[in-house]
């Protein structure tokens, strides 16, 4: 029997795809079904039938999985922010651990096992940064999944209540003072996004992203936001006139208060401006960086190279255990922040280079600087071949790889393996509960007895 588009089939869901969609099999062909859970029996309508796989949607859950739960958010699944609110958290962790392990085996050729996933003690209201798109209405919320249609969202269970209050005050200000919202198709209108960043101390920093360098009724907005959230420390205007999906613009102007927040991470203080990269889940980031530091195996005698160092978070954590740490990053503003953060924390054994990761690694190799440990935390696309070649040329004993994408991690594990670096262990860390994203921290080494210590 050949599977046909638009036909409805009764399927038993057996596992998960990389995005958390359920996977069943029909006539030996994999069928990916959004919203289905392992253990479900569902009536599934096929939307697309390819040569090697098919895709469908749940028409009816005939027998629910033991892991199925009622979604606790009225915006779910219309909003694209969460993917797993219909799934119990223990099953979410199982899926994410398995996702990392499957990628490392299938793509990376690894025969090991991801034995640990570090789940979040608090899987709700963990985000310390929210960027709300704004649309005519006004609608202030989040994009519908796989679209740029804005869903008005009075609350979000991933964000602290302070962000909810600030968003409500901003939306009320827009209603009181009719201000044109940005239309990305016509490149007209003013207000593009409303941005909120928070720290552990309960302080907030807001920014309005606008297609212009002036904000009407500015004083009224400051008054409304301060009344909604006493912990507000500043309001910034981010000017973005470009026809782009990039949220923040290149120019910033402080409208009230200060243009930064300070936060503590792993016992260190960091200053965060609006564009600063900083992990959105502080508590789980401490777990992730703690494991990276443990896997680095530092004794105080090593030189460490930290590629893609950003504002220096991992670099400065490593500096407290190493003899010398060098951080490299291509963004000049991030390097300036990293140097300032080193001074702020009294760390003198960390230096920072501004440049592409591959170029920085090659430059150090030419200077005959031979790090014993290289730490990498690349963007989703992973490491380029020239970065892998540069790392191998320096011959470090260990490579600690922090990854936000299991697929590109597995590809790079294979490439590093071809250079003599064996994957000794991998651990998953749930930095983004209720979404399909998962972080991984790995140890690769040329040393024969290296292994994880959990």
N, C-alpha and C positions, 0 to 999 in steps of 0.2 A: 504494500500500500504506500503510495507516494503522498507525502504531506502537501497540503494545498493551502495557499494564502486565503485568509478570511474564514477558513473552516475552524470549528471548535472541537477540541480534543480533551479527553480526561487524562491528566498527567500527574504522576507522582514526582514531587520535587526532591532531588537527591543531594544537591550541593549549591555552591554559589559561584557566580562570576566575579570578576575583579571589582565591579561596582556595587556588589551586594545583591545583585539580581539573582533570583532563583534559577537553577539549572535542572532541566529534566531531559529525558531522551525519548525520541520518537523515531522508530525504525532505524535505530543506530545513530541518529543525528541529534546533536546537542540543540536544545531549545532554551533560550535565555528569556526569562520572564520577570519583568520589574514588579516588585511588591510581593513576590512569592518567597516562601521560606522552606528550608529543608525540613521535610516531614509533612508538608502540606500535600493534600490531593486537591487539584484545582481543575476547573473547566477553563481552558486556555484557548483564546482566539489567536491564530497566527496572523501577524501583521506583515511579516517578510520571511520568505523562504529562499535561502541561498543554497549553494552547492554543498557546503560543509556544515552549515548551522542555520537555525531559524530563530526568529524573535517573535514573542507574543505578549499578550496582556491577560491578566486574570479577569475572567468574566464572573466567576463565582468560586469562593473557597468552599469546597465540598466537605473536606475534613481538615480542620486547622492543625497546624504544628503545635507541639507543646511549647514552642518558643514564641508563638504569636501573641502579641498584646495589642490592646486598643491604642491607637495613636493618641498622644496626650496634648497635641497642638492643633488648634483649629485651622492653621494654615497648611498643615501637612496633608497630602504631598504636593499641593499646588506650588508652594515655595520651594526653590531649589537648594535651600541651605542644608537641609537634612535629607538623608537617604534611608535611615534605619530606625525610625521611630516606631515602626510596627514590630520590631524585633527586641526580645529581651536582652539585657546588657551582657549576660554571660554568653549568650549565643553570638552576640556581636564580637566579643573578644575571641571566641573560637574561630569565627569566620576570618577575622583579621590575622590571627596567628597562622591559620592555614593558607591565607592568601600569600603571605610572605614566604612560607615554606614552599608552596607550589611554584612560585616564580623562581626561587633559587634552585629548585630541582630541575624544572622544565627548561629554563633559559640559561641558568648558570652552571648546570651540570653537577650540582652539589648533591652529595649522598647523605648529608647530615639532617638534623632535625632542629627546628626552632622550638625549643623547649619552654621558653618563657615569653609571655606577653604581660607587660606591666599595665594593668588596667587603672583607670582613674578612680580615685576615692570619691570625687565629685564629678559625675558625668554631665551635670547640668550647670548652666550659667557660669561657664568657665572662660568665655572669650574676653580678653582685655582690650580688643579693638573691633569696632563695627563700622562698616561703611555702608550707609543707607542710600541706595539710588532714589532719586526724586522724580516724579512724573506728574503730569497734569491731573488735578483733582482738588487739592494736592494729595498724591499718594507717596508715602514715605515708608519704605520697607525693603523688600528683597525681590530679586528677579524670579519669575516663574522658571521652573527647570527648563534648561536648554532654550532660553529665549531672553529677550530684553524687555519683556512685559513686567512692569513693576506691580507686585502684590503689596497692598497696604497692610502693614503688620503692626498692630497695636503693641504686641509683645513678642518676644522670641525667647525660648527656653535655653538657648545657648548663651545669652547675654545677661550681664548683671542688671538688676532692677534700676540702677542709676542710669544706664543707657536707655531703658524704657521710658523713664521720666524725662530725660533730655530730648528724646525723639518726639514725645508727645508735646513738649513745650515748643519745639521747633515747628512741628506741623501746625499747631495752633497759631503761631506767629505768621506762618504763610497764609493761613485762612483769614487772619485779621488784616493783613496787609497784602492784598493780591499781587504777587510777584510772579512773573512768567517763569515757568519751569523750562528746562532745556529740552529741546526736541532734536535728538541726534540725527534724524533723517534730514531735517531742513537746516540743521546747525544754527538754530535760533533759540532764543530764550536765555535765561540767566542761571538758575539754580540747577546744578547737576547732581551733587551728592552732599549728604550730611555725615560727618565723620566724628566718632567718639573714641577716645583712648582713655583707659583707666589704669590705676596702679593698685598695689596691695594695700596702700594706706587709705584707699577710698577716694582719692582725688581723680578729677576728670579734666581732660583737655578736648576741646571741640574745634572742628574746622568746617567751614562751608566751602565747597568746591563750586566755583562759578565761572561762567563764560563771560567774564568781565572783571575789571579791577575795582569796582565800587559796589557796595552792598547797601541798598536803600533800607531805611528804618533800622539802622544798625543798633542804635541805643536801645530800641524796644526789644530787639533780639537778645542783647546782653542781659537786660533786666529779666526777661522771661526765663532764660536759661539759668541764671543765678538763683531765681526764686524756686525753680524746679529742683535744683541740685546744689546745696550749699558747698559741696566739695569741688565745684568747678574752679579751676585756676586760670583758665585762659580761653580765648576764642581767636581763631586764626582764619584768614581768608586765603584759600589756595586758588590761584588764577590758572584756569585751564581753558585756553581758547582753541585747542587743537581738535581736529576731527579724528578722534581716537577712542578706543575702549579703555585706555589707561586712565585710572581714576584721578590721581593727583596731578596737578600742574607743576611747572618748574619754578613758579614765583609764589612767595608767601608774604603776607602782611598781617601783623598782629593787630587785631581790632580791640582787644581788651585783655588785660592781665599778662601772663607770660606765655611763651610759645613752646614750652617743654614740660615734661613730667620727669620725675625721678622715680626709679623703682629698684628694688633689691632682688637679686637672683643669685642663688648659690652663695649667699653671704656677701656679694659684691653690689656696689651701687652703680646704676647706669642712668644716664640722662637720655631721654627719648624725645625727639622732635616729631612733628607730624609725619614726615617721610621715613623716619628711622625704621629699619627692619627689626622686629622683636617678636619672638614666638607668642602666639595668642593665648596659649595655655601655660601660665607661669608655673603652676604646681607640677605638671607633667614634664615641662622643660627641665626642671630641676632633676627629675628622675632620669630623663634622657641624657643630660650632660653628666650626671653622676656616674651613669654606666659607661659613658665614653671615657671619662677620666679613669675609671677602674680598669677598663680594657687596655688603656694606654700603658699601664704597668709602670708608671713613673716612679723613680727612686730619688730624684733630685740631682741626677748627673746628666740628664738627657737634654739634647736640643730637639725642640718640637717645631714642626712647620704646620701651621693651620691655614689651609687654603679655603677661600670663600668665607673669610672671617667676619664679614659684616661689621658691626660696631664693637666687635671684640669679645663677645660673650664667652664662647668656648675658649678663645685664646687666653683670656685672663683667668679662667678656671684652671687651665693647664699650667699657667705660669706659677701658680702657688705650689706646684709639685715638681716642676722641672727646673733645670739650670737656666735654660734660655728658651724663649718661645718667639717665633716670627709669624706674624699674621699677614696674609695677603688678600687683597680685595680690589675689584676693578672700579668701584664707585668712590670717587674722591671724598664726598661728604661723609660716607661711612668710615673711611680711614681717619678723617679728622675727628669724628666722634670716638673712634676706638682709642686714638692717642689721648684724647681728653679723659676717657673712662679709665685708662691706665693711671694717669696722674691723679684722678679723683680717688682711686683706691690705693695709691701709694705703691704701685707695682712698677719696679724698675727693670725687670728682666724680660720685658716684652717690647718688641719693636714691630713696626707695621710698614708694609710696602703697598703702594698703590699700583695695580697692574693686573692684567689678565692672569689667571691662575697658572696657565702653561708657561707664559713668559716669566712670571715670578719664579717658578720652580727651576726653569732653565738658568735664570740669572744667578740663583743661589748655587746651582751646580757648577757654574763657571767660576764662582768665588770659592769653590771647594768647601762649601758649607754642607756638611753631611748630617742631616737630622736622623736621629735614631727612630723617631716616630713622626709620621705624617698623618694629620687629621684632615678629613675632607667632609664638608657639609654642602654639597652642590645644589643648584636648583633642580627642578623636576626632570630636566633633560639629562642629568647625570654628568659624567666626566667625558670630555672629548678625548680622542686618541692621543693628541699631543700632551695632554695633562697626564694621562696614564704613562706615556713614554717618559715624561720628565720625572715622575715619581720613581719609576723603575731605575732611571739613570742615577738617582741619588742613593739607591739601595738602602732604604731605611729597614730596620728590623721589623717594624710593625706599621700597618696602615689601619687606622680607625676610621671607618666609613659610616657617617650619619646620613640617612637617606629618607626622602619623603615619597619615593616612588619605587615599589618593589620590582617593577619591570626593568627600569634602567639600572637599578642596583644590581640585579641579577646579570644583566649584560656586562656591567663593569667588573663584577666578580669573575666572570669567565675571562675577560681580557686581562685582568690582573693575574689570574691563575696561569695564563700563558706566559707571564713574565716571572713566574716563580713564587707568587704570593698565594698561599692556600687559605681558603676561608676556614677559620678555626671555630667560629661560633657566630650566631646571629640572634639578636633579641628584638622583639617587637615592643613598641611603646605606643599606647593609645593616646595620642596628643589631641585628637579631634573626635571625641565621642559623638555618636549619633550620625556621623558621616561615614563614608566609605574609606576615607583617607587613614593611613597608618604610617608611623615612622619606624625605622629600623636602625639599630646600631650594630655594627659588625666589627670583628677583629680579623684581619688578614695578616699572615706572618710567613716569613721564611724559616723561623725557628721551629724545630720539629716537635717540641713539647708544648707549644702554646695552646691554651684552651680557655674557655670561659670559666669564670668563678661567679656563680649567681649570688 
